[in-house]
Amino acid sequence: MLKMLLKKGSSLTLALMLLLITALAGCSSDSSSSNAGKADGEWAGQKIKVQLIGDFSMEDSTDPITGVKTTGLQVLKEEFEKQHPGATVEFILMPWEGYTEKTQAMLTSGEADVYQMPGIADFAPQGLLEPLQPFIDKDSEFSADIFIDQQLDGWKALGPDSDKLEIFGLPFFGDARFITYDKKLFDDWGVEYLSENPTMEEISEKAAKMTGKNPVTGEQNYGIWFRGDWSSAFTLLNAAEGLGGKWGSGFAWDEVKFEFNSPEMLKGLEWLLEMQKLAPEGIVSNQGNEKWMTKDNNIAIMLNTGPGELVKQIEAQGLEDRIAIAQEFKNEEGKGGMFAGSPITIAKSSENKELAWEWLKFATSDFAQQYFYETGAAFPSVKSALEWESVKNHEDILGPVFKAMSTPYTPRYHWAAAQPRFILTSEIEAALTGKRSAKEALDKAQKESTEWLKTR
């Protein structure tokens, strides 16, 4: 009897063991099949590294104050790898501080395949970036018409052997500059709102009328505000453009000619000195605007504004019925204002350029563009954004912003990341603080910038 039980027990044990082995084999087979599917995908084994500049995170996060949740870059990684079976994308994140030097070091060492490249005009001539026209020509699925007007042309640059501007980057993060104003203060003072394209005379007249004690609230109001420090050069240049002037001409350094002390630039700086009298004290140190974009705002007109988190700020403060936008000053061709943002590029040293090109297309697709916009990371560069619900719900504000993006001054201020920008800014500050007259300041900026060109 015992032998029979043992025999039966052995048979049962053997059966159970065979069942377990079969199950494990099945799991192993499923796992191998799954991994094999990924490994055998169209992009099997290919990997790209993508550099991004800004306050990004791979994981989801929650703002400790507002409680707003922000989706991490993981969602982009997953979607791209889903669309490109077998491929792997890895992000290299860096802050804006010192990004130029860090990017130079990364490009030189071949650390990444794809770069966010606001300084494209400096890096393309070094032969560090891949020309994109060949990719565009052979890719029937890609159309350059997806971008907002002026954006693709605006990021063109000169290569090491170029005699004309070429495409080295696709528009990635959009940006623009415009004039923002508070309709409530206009109403309090009985002043007509700004026209869509105001002139310097209109701004001067209306700003003057709204400087003083508010007739409704009794509070001190100021007609205008502008930064007198790092962005003052762009405010001045736009004023000159409104008068028919320009920063100069040329793109290659040996062809550049500055016009920093032109009659239009002089008149523009003299106008800013007059506007300073209608602004709160402290503009050179970026002060006096502490109440801007709050319910207690005391400034009527804000020059040289960027989109940033404009909509979020307006909603957070409940200012939907107060804040409006007008265009910066334009020349006779309807162009004016700083061209800004970031293109996205492929490193010349990349060993996976085809996959890198796929990332460029993905980064400018609605999926990625909407992700960056709705997480507050950047403004979109594509026309289709005008049809997104998140944009259409704020059309009164965002419509003029997109228009500003399509009418900047081009060729852009490609020298703005180099010494001439800092020379001009320093001299504007000297004029605003009374150290030099407007003419003396601009003559000095012209002389020093021209001398700098000789060192290039």
C-alpha positions in Angstrom: 0.0 0.0 0.0 2.8 2.4 1.0 4.6 1.7 -2.3 1.4 2.4 -4.2 0.9 5.7 -2.5 4.5 6.7 -3.0 4.2 5.8 -6.7 1.0 7.8 -7.0 2.6 10.7 -5.1 5.6 10.6 -7.4 3.4 10.6 -10.4 1.5 13.6 -9.0 4.7 15.4 -8.2 6.1 14.7 -11.6 2.9 16.0 -13.2 3.0 19.2 -11.2 6.6 19.7 -12.1 5.9 19.2 -15.8 3.0 21.7 -15.5 5.2 24.3 -13.8 8.0 23.9 -16.3 5.5 24.3 -19.1 4.1 27.5 -17.5 7.6 28.9 -16.9 8.5 28.1 -20.5 5.4 29.9 -21.7 6.3 33.0 -19.6 9.8 32.9 -20.9 8.6 32.5 -24.4 6.2 35.4 -24.0 8.9 37.6 -22.4 11.4 36.6 -25.1 8.8 37.3 -27.8 8.0 40.7 -26.3 11.7 41.7 -26.0 12.4 40.3 -29.4 9.6 42.4 -30.8 11.2 45.5 -29.5 14.7 44.4 -30.4 13.6 43.5 -33.9 11.7 46.8 -34.5 12.4 49.1 -37.4 14.8 51.1 -35.3 16.2 48.1 -33.4 19.2 49.0 -31.2 19.3 52.7 -32.3 19.6 55.3 -29.5 19.7 59.1 -29.5 20.5 61.6 -26.8 18.4 64.8 -26.8 19.6 67.9 -25.0 17.0 70.3 -23.6 17.5 73.7 -21.9 15.1 74.7 -19.1 13.3 73.6 -16.0 12.4 70.1 -17.2 11.9 66.9 -15.2 11.5 63.3 -16.4 8.9 62.5 -13.8 5.5 64.1 -13.0 5.6 66.8 -10.4 3.1 68.9 -8.4 3.5 72.6 -7.6 3.6 72.8 -3.8 1.7 76.2 -3.9 -0.9 75.8 -6.6 -1.2 72.1 -6.5 -1.1 72.0 -10.3 0.4 68.7 -11.7 2.9 68.8 -14.5 3.5 65.8 -16.7 7.2 64.7 -17.0 9.2 64.2 -20.1 8.6 60.5 -19.7 5.4 60.9 -21.7 7.4 62.1 -24.7 9.9 59.3 -24.3 7.2 56.7 -24.3 5.3 58.1 -27.2 8.4 58.5 -29.4 9.6 55.0 -28.7 6.1 53.7 -29.3 6.1 55.4 -32.7 9.6 54.1 -33.5 9.8 50.5 -32.4 13.2 49.4 -31.1 14.5 53.0 -30.7 15.6 54.5 -27.4 15.7 58.2 -26.5 17.5 59.6 -23.6 17.3 63.3 -22.4 20.2 65.4 -21.2 18.7 68.4 -19.3 20.5 71.6 -18.5 19.5 75.0 -17.0 19.6 78.2 -18.9 22.5 79.5 -16.8 25.7 79.0 -18.8 24.0 77.0 -21.5 26.2 78.4 -24.3 29.5 77.2 -22.8 27.9 73.8 -21.8 26.5 73.3 -25.3 29.8 74.1 -26.8 31.5 71.5 -24.6 28.8 68.9 -25.4 29.0 69.5 -29.2 32.8 69.3 -29.2 32.8 66.0 -27.3 29.9 64.5 -29.3 27.8 64.0 -26.2 24.3 64.3 -27.8 22.6 63.8 -31.1 20.0 66.5 -30.9 20.3 70.0 -29.4 17.9 72.8 -28.5 20.0 75.6 -30.1 19.1 79.3 -29.5 22.7 80.1 -30.4 22.5 78.5 -33.8 24.2 81.4 -35.5 27.4 80.8 -33.6 27.4 77.0 -33.8 26.5 76.4 -37.4 29.6 78.3 -38.8 31.8 76.0 -36.7 30.7 73.0 -38.7 29.1 71.4 -35.6 25.5 71.1 -37.0 24.0 69.0 -39.7 22.3 70.8 -42.7 18.7 69.8 -42.7 17.6 70.6 -46.3 18.6 67.1 -47.6 16.4 65.5 -44.9 13.5 67.8 -45.9 13.9 67.1 -49.6 13.7 63.3 -49.2 11.0 63.1 -46.6 7.7 63.2 -48.3 5.8 63.0 -45.0 7.3 66.3 -43.8 6.1 69.8 -44.8 7.8 73.0 -43.8 4.3 74.7 -44.1 3.4 73.5 -40.6 5.3 76.4 -39.0 4.1 79.9 -38.2 5.2 82.4 -40.9 8.8 83.7 -40.5 9.8 81.0 -38.0 11.7 78.6 -40.4 13.4 81.4 -42.3 14.2 83.2 -39.1 16.4 80.4 -37.8 18.5 80.0 -40.9 22.2 80.3 -40.4 25.5 80.2 -42.3 27.6 77.0 -42.4 31.4 77.0 -42.5 31.4 77.0 -46.3 28.0 78.8 -46.9 27.6 81.8 -49.1 23.9 82.0 -48.2 21.7 81.2 -45.3 20.7 77.5 -44.8 18.4 75.5 -42.7 20.3 74.0 -39.7 17.4 73.9 -37.3 13.6 73.5 -37.2 11.5 75.9 -35.1 11.0 74.2 -31.8 10.1 76.7 -29.0 8.3 79.8 -30.2 8.5 83.3 -28.7 7.5 86.8 -29.4 7.5 90.4 -28.1 4.5 92.6 -27.8 2.9 95.5 -25.8 0.6 94.6 -23.0 -1.8 97.0 -21.2 -4.4 97.1 -18.5 -7.8 98.1 -19.8 -9.1 98.9 -16.3 -6.6 101.7 -15.9 -7.6 103.0 -19.4 -11.2 103.0 -18.3 -10.5 104.7 -15.0 -8.7 107.5 -16.8 -11.2 107.7 -19.7 -8.4 106.9 -22.2 -9.2 105.0 -25.4 -7.6 101.6 -25.6 -4.4 101.1 -27.7 -4.8 100.5 -31.4 -3.7 97.2 -32.7 -0.5 98.7 -34.1 0.2 101.8 -32.0 2.8 104.4 -32.9 5.3 105.9 -30.5 3.3 109.1 -30.5 0.2 107.2 -29.5 2.0 105.5 -26.6 3.5 108.7 -25.5 0.2 110.6 -25.5 -1.8 107.9 -23.7 0.9 107.0 -21.1 1.2 110.7 -20.2 -2.6 110.9 -19.5 -2.5 108.0 -17.1 0.5 109.1 -15.0 -0.7 110.6 -11.7 -3.3 110.0 -9.1 -6.0 107.6 -10.4 -9.3 109.6 -10.6 -11.3 106.5 -9.5 -9.0 104.8 -6.9 -7.0 107.7 -5.7 -3.8 105.6 -6.1 -0.7 106.6 -7.9 -0.6 105.3 -11.5 2.2 105.2 -14.0 1.6 105.4 -17.7 4.4 103.0 -18.8 7.1 100.6 -17.7 10.0 98.9 -19.5 13.1 97.0 -18.4 16.1 99.3 -18.4 18.6 96.5 -17.9 19.2 93.4 -20.0 16.3 93.7 -22.4 16.6 97.5 -23.0 18.5 96.9 -26.2 15.6 95.1 -27.8 13.1 97.9 -26.6 15.3 100.5 -28.2 15.8 98.5 -31.4 12.1 98.1 -31.8 11.5 101.8 -31.3 14.1 102.5 -34.1 12.3 100.0 -36.3 9.1 101.8 -35.8 10.8 104.9 -37.2 12.1 103.0 -40.2 15.5 102.3 -38.8 17.4 99.0 -38.2 20.2 97.6 -36.1 22.5 97.3 -39.2 23.0 94.8 -41.9 24.9 91.6 -42.8 25.0 88.1 -41.3 28.5 86.8 -41.7 30.7 88.6 -39.2 33.0 90.0 -41.9 29.9 91.5 -43.6 28.1 92.9 -40.5 27.8 96.7 -40.2 26.1 98.1 -37.1 23.9 101.2 -37.1 23.7 101.7 -33.4 24.1 105.5 -33.7 21.8 106.1 -36.6 19.3 109.0 -36.5 16.4 106.5 -35.8 18.3 104.9 -32.9 19.1 108.3 -31.4 15.4 109.4 -31.7 14.4 106.0 -30.2 16.7 106.4 -27.2 15.6 110.0 -26.6 12.0 108.7 -26.7 12.8 106.1 -24.0 14.3 108.8 -21.8 11.0 110.7 -22.1 9.1 107.5 -21.3 11.3 107.0 -18.2 9.7 110.1 -16.7 6.2 108.4 -16.9 7.5 105.2 -15.3 8.1 104.3 -11.6 11.6 104.6 -10.3 14.0 101.7 -10.6 13.5 100.5 -14.2 17.3 100.1 -14.6 17.4 97.7 -11.7 14.2 96.0 -12.9 12.1 97.5 -10.1 8.8 99.4 -9.9 6.7 96.8 -11.6 5.9 94.7 -8.5 2.1 95.2 -8.9 2.0 94.4 -12.6 -0.3 91.5 -13.4 -2.1 91.8 -10.1 -5.5 93.3 -9.2 -3.6 96.2 -7.6 -1.7 97.0 -10.8 -0.6 100.6 -11.1 1.0 100.5 -14.6 -1.0 101.2 -17.7 1.3 100.1 -20.5 4.1 97.5 -20.5 6.6 97.5 -23.4 8.5 94.5 -24.7 6.5 91.7 -23.1 7.0 88.0 -23.8 4.4 85.2 -23.7 6.0 83.1 -20.9 3.1 81.9 -18.6 1.0 84.9 -19.7 -2.3 83.0 -19.7 -1.6 81.2 -16.4 -0.8 84.5 -14.7 -3.9 86.2 -16.1 -6.1 83.3 -14.9 -4.4 83.0 -11.5 -5.0 86.7 -10.8 -8.5 86.8 -12.3 -7.5 89.4 -14.9 -9.2 88.0 -18.0 -11.2 91.2 -18.6 -8.3 93.5 -17.9 -5.2 92.5 -19.9 -5.0 93.2 -23.6 -2.2 93.1 -26.2 -1.1 95.4 -29.0 1.7 94.9 -31.5 5.2 96.3 -31.1 6.3 99.0 -33.4 6.5 97.9 -37.1 8.3 99.4 -40.1 6.6 100.2 -43.4 6.8 96.5 -44.4 4.9 95.5 -41.3 7.9 94.0 -39.6 9.4 94.8 -36.2 10.3 93.2 -32.9 12.7 90.7 -31.7 12.8 87.2 -33.3 13.2 84.8 -30.4 12.7 81.2 -29.2 14.8 78.1 -29.9 15.3 75.9 -32.9 16.1 72.2 -32.6 19.2 70.8 -34.5 21.1 67.6 -35.3 24.8 67.4 -34.3 27.2 66.8 -37.1 28.9 64.1 -34.9 25.6 62.1 -34.4 25.9 58.5 -35.5 22.1 58.1 -35.7 21.1 61.1 -37.9 18.1 59.4 -39.4 16.6 58.7 -36.0 17.6 62.2 -34.9 15.7 63.6 -37.8 12.7 61.5 -36.7 13.0 63.2 -33.3 13.0 66.7 -34.9 9.8 65.8 -36.7 8.3 64.4 -33.5 9.4 67.5 -31.5 7.5 69.7 -33.9 4.4 67.5 -34.1 1.2 68.5 -32.4 1.7 65.9 -29.7 5.1 67.3 -28.5 4.2 71.0 -29.2 1.0 70.7 -27.2 2.8 68.9 -24.4 5.4 71.7 -24.1 2.8 74.5 -24.3 0.3 73.0 -21.8 3.0 72.2 -19.3 4.1 75.8 -19.4 7.5 74.9 -20.8 7.3 76.9 -24.1 5.2 78.6 -26.7 4.3 76.5 -29.8 5.9 77.2 -33.2 3.2 75.5 -35.4 0.1 76.9 -37.1 -2.1 74.1 -35.9 -1.8 75.4 -32.4 -4.5 78.0 -33.3 -7.0 75.1 -33.4 -6.1 73.7 -30.0 -8.9 74.1 -27.4 -6.3 75.4 -24.9 -5.4 78.2 -27.3 -8.9 78.9 -28.7 -10.2 79.4 -25.2 -7.9 82.4 -24.9 -8.0 83.7 -28.4 -8.2 87.4 -27.4 -4.8 87.2 -25.8 -3.1 84.5 -27.8 -4.2 85.6 -31.3 -2.1 88.8 -31.1 0.8 86.7 -29.7 0.8 84.4 -32.7 0.6 87.5 -35.0 3.6 89.0 -33.3 5.5 85.7 -33.9 4.8 86.0 -37.7 6.0 89.6 -38.0 9.4 89.9 -36.3 12.3 91.7 -37.8 14.4 89.4 -39.9 17.3 88.7 -40.3 17.1 88.4 -36.6 19.5 90.1 -34.1 21.9 87.2 -34.4 24.6 89.2 -32.6 22.4 89.4 -29.5 24.2 86.5 -27.9 27.5 88.2 -28.4 29.4 91.2 -27.0 27.6 93.9 -29.1 24.4 93.2 -27.2 26.1 93.8 -23.9 27.9 96.9 -25.1 24.6 98.4 -26.4 22.8 97.5 -23.2 25.5 99.0 -21.0 25.3 102.3 -22.9 21.5 102.5 -22.8 21.8 102.1 -19.0 24.4 104.9 -19.0 21.9 107.2 -20.7 19.0 106.1 -18.5 21.1 106.9 -15.3 22.3 110.2 -16.7 25.9 109.2 -17.0 25.9 110.1 -20.7 23.7 111.8 -23.2 21.8 109.7 -25.7 24.1 110.6 -28.5 27.3 110.0 -26.4 26.0 106.6 -25.4 25.1 105.5 -28.9 28.3 106.8 -30.4 30.3 104.8 -27.8 28.2 101.7 -28.5 28.8 102.0 -32.2 32.6 102.5 -31.8 33.1 99.6 -29.4 30.9 97.2 -31.3 32.6 98.0 -34.6 36.0 97.4 -32.9 34.7 94.1 -31.6 33.9 93.0 -35.1 37.5 93.2 -36.0 38.3 90.5 -33.5 35.9 88.0 -35.1 
